[in-house]
Amino acid sequence: MNNRKSLDIRNIKDNWNNTILDILKAFMDICRKHNLRFYCCAGTAIGAVRHHGIIPWDDDIDVIMPRPDYDRLIEIAKTADFGKYELITPYNDESYPLYFSKLSDKTTTLVEDREIPCVIGLYVDIFPLDPTDDDMEKAKRLKAKYTKIINRLNAVSTHNSFGNYITLLCDPKEWGRFVIKTVAFFFRSAIRRHLIRQMDRMSHLYDYDKAKNVQVYTGSYGYKEVFPKEWLGKGRMFKFEDTEVPLPEEYDKYLRHFFGDYMQLPPVEQRIEKHSRAYLNMEAKESKEEVMRKMKSNKILK
């Protein structure tokens, strides 16, 4: 039984990796067709340099796009036909809890967080790379301010049980989250639109072409997300599974800035997938109503 379970998990992992690799290829085709710049980043960049593909224990693919190209992609997606793929953005899906976008496979079904009722498909993450202040300390203050807005968006998007909601009162540090979730119960859509407009304004404070520094406001590496734009350059191609992907031209500076000695494998106990899967069906696209009904009755597909 254990061997069969291990085989099932391996099959799911292989199917998952093949699917997200196909999504990446579709994304690259879109970028080539419309002359859009992008770079693989974070663990995907490590995978390209160290493993020449997806890190064996990784479960996603991440890319960054300069803000002008990112904005063009969103405009293109409003009218373009991407076939079996769709661009999920905070502007076209009210249940979507994030500010960055995802290119998603419309033939699959995924819910990552049981408390956030957002039904999409398997995906590639697309992070906007925003121009920021030339003064690094000012750039970091902008990052801190932006992170507070992201946390509010998360609070508005999360549908906690009543018990979890009330327990927020037990910790004074969570009182702000309790207040915004209370208000969001009545005005969720309006608050969500207001927070997204705030992030839009901050993302367009500076001219990308003139900026010395850039940052991924929506990234998860804190102040390390602020770095010199000159590291990006025209990009450098690396083998990635059966294709090639661009990394920042100064990829070594970029990766050491984030991860130190990135060629060193992490301890075995840290070689784990990062993302949760509250609901997964890699064989078909299901409606939100059907997924919510199955999740409520705990009929979770694997």
N, C-alpha and C positions, 0 to 999 in steps of 0.2 A: 504493500500500500504506500509506504514511504517513497519507494522508487517511482511508483506511478505518479504520486503527487509532485515529486521533483521534476519528472518529465513534463507534466502539465505546466508547471511554473516556467520551465525552460522554453516550452513551445509558446507560451504567452509572451515571454521576454523577446524571443526571436521575432514573433509577429509584430510586437510593439515597435521594436527597433527598425524593422523593415518598413513599417508604416510611416514612422516619423522621418526616416531617411527619404522616402518618396515625397513627403510633404516638403522637405528641404529642397529637393530637386525641382519641384513645382515652383517653389518660391524663387529659386535662382533663375528659372525660365522667365518668370514674370519680371524680375529685375533686369535681365538681359534685354527683354523685349522693350522695356520702357526706360532703359539706361539709368537705373537706380543703383546707388552705391549702398553696400552693406559689408559687414565684417562678422565672421563668427567670433563669439566672445565666451568668456568665463570657462566653464567645464568643457564646452564644445571646442574651444580653442586649445585647451590642454589635450583633449582627445586627438585633435588633428596633429599636434606636434609629437605627443608621447606615444599614442597608440595608432595613429594614422586612421582613426575612425572614432566611433562612439566609445567612451570609457566603459569598460565591461559592466560596471555597477551603476552607470548613469541611466537616467530615464527621460531625458529631455534634450532638445537642441535649442540653443539660444543664439540670436543674432542681434547686432546693433545697427541702426540706420541713422545717418546724419539727419537732423530735423527737417531740412528742406526736402530730402528724398522720402522721409517718412510721411510728411504731409501730402506729398504727391501720391504716394501709394494709397493713402486713405481716399483721396479724391478719385483715383483710378478705379478703386474697388466699388465705388458707388454705381458705376455703369458697366464695368467690364464683366465678362463671363469667365470665371476661373475653373470651369468644369466641375469636377467633384470636390473642389476646395472653395472655401469662403473665408473672408477676412472678418474676424470677430473684433470689434472695437467697443470702447465705452460709449460710442455715439449711436451704434445700431443695435445694441442689446442691453436693455435696462437691468437685466439680472446679472450682467457681467460685472464683477467686483473690482476690476483692475483698470489702470490708466493706459498701460501699454496694450499692444494688439497681439493677436494670434492668427496664423494661417491654419485653418482647421479642416480636417477631412470630414466631409458631409456624409460619408457612408459608415461612420462609426459613432459611438455614443459614450460620453464620459461626463461624470460628475466627480469633481475632486474633493469637495467638502460637503458633508451632509447638511451643514448649517447654512450653506450658500447655495440656493436652488438654481444654479446656472448649468444648463445642459448644453454641452458643445460636443466636439469630436476630438480625436487625438490631434495634436497640434505642434507647431514650431512657434516659440516665443519671439516676438519682434519688439525690441526696446528702442524707443526714440533716444537719440544721442543729441543732447541739447547744448547750445553754446552757453557759456556762463562767464562770470566776472574774471578779469585778468588777475585780480588779487585773490590768491588761493583762500585766504581766510574769509573773505566776503562770499566766495563760492561755497564754502562749507556752511556758512550761515544760511545761504539759500537752500542748501540741501536739507538742513535741519528743519527749516520752515516747511519745505515741501513734504518732508516725511510726516509731519503732523497732519497735513491735509490727507495724505495717503491713509494714515491710521483712522481718520474720521470716515473716509470712504469705506474702509473695511468694516467699521462699526455699523455704518448705515446698511451695508450689503449683507451682513450676517444676521440670520434669523435664529436666535438662540431659543432654547426651551425656556419656559417661564422660570423654572428653577435656576438655570444658569444666569438668566437675566437678573433675578433678585440677588444672587450671590455677589454681583458686582458692587452692591452696596457695602459689602463686608470689608472691602479694601479701598481706603481713601484715594489711592492712585487710580482706581477704576471709576471714580464718581463722574469724571468728565465723559467717559464712554457710556455710562448709564444714562446721563442726561441726553446725549446726542441720539442714543438708541430709542429713548422715550419719545423725543420729538420726531424721530424718523418713522415711528409707528404710524403717525398721522400724516407726515409730509415727506415720505421717503423719496419720491421722484424729484420733488423740488429741491431738496437738500442735495441729492446726488448731482443734479445738473449744476447747482451752484458750486460744488466742490470741483467738478470737472472744469468749469469755466475758470476757477482760480488757478488750477494747474496749467490750463492752456495759456493764461496770461504770463505766468512765470516762465513757461517753456519758450516764450517768444520775446523775452526781455532784451535779448542780445542778437546781434547779426552773426550768423554762423560763419560766414566767410571771413569776418574780421576778428573773430574770437581767438584768443590764444589757448584758452582752456575749454574743455567740454566736460559734461557729466551725464551719467545715466541716473536721473532723479528717481526712477522707479526700480533701480537695482537694489540688491540686498547686501552690498558690501560696504555700507556706510560711506565714510569720507573717502575711501579708496576709489569710489566711483568718479571722483574728480581727477582729471589727468590732462596732460598737454595734448592738444589736438595734433601736433606735429607727429606724434607716434603713429597716427593712422596712415598717413601717406596714401599711396595708390593701392596699398594692400599687397600681400604676398601669398601666393597660392600654395596650399598643402594638400596632400592626398588625404581623403576622408572616405573610408570604405571604398566603394567603386567609383568615386567621383573626386573632384577637387574643389576646395572652398577657399575663399580669401580670409586672411587674418590681417590685423594691423601690420603695416610694414615693419614697424619696430616691435614685433611680437614678443621678443624676449624682455624688453623693458616693460611692456604692457603686462605680461604674465607675472613677472617678478614683482611688480608693483602690487598686484592683487594677492599672489599666492606664495611669494618667496621662491624657494627651490621647487618649482612645479614639476620637475622631472623625477623627484623623489615620490615614490608611491606612499599613500597615506597608510596608517595602521589598518590591519585587517578589520577591526571593529568599526572603522569609519567608511568602509567600502559598502555603502548601502544606498538604496534609492531614496531620493529626497521627497518625492511627492506622494500624497495619499490618493487613493482611488475609492471613493464612496460607492461608485457605480461604474461598471465598465461593460460595454458590448462592442467588440471589435468586428462583429459580423454584420451589424445593421444600424441604421439611424432610427432612433425611437423618439416619439414626441415627449415634450416635457411632462404632460399629464400622465402618460404611461410610465415614465421613469419615476415620477414622484409617487405614483400608486405602488409600484413595486418596491421602492425604497421604504415606504411606510409599512409595508407588510414584510419587509426584510428579505424580499426575493432578489437578492443581489447577484447579477451575472458576473462571471469571471472570464 
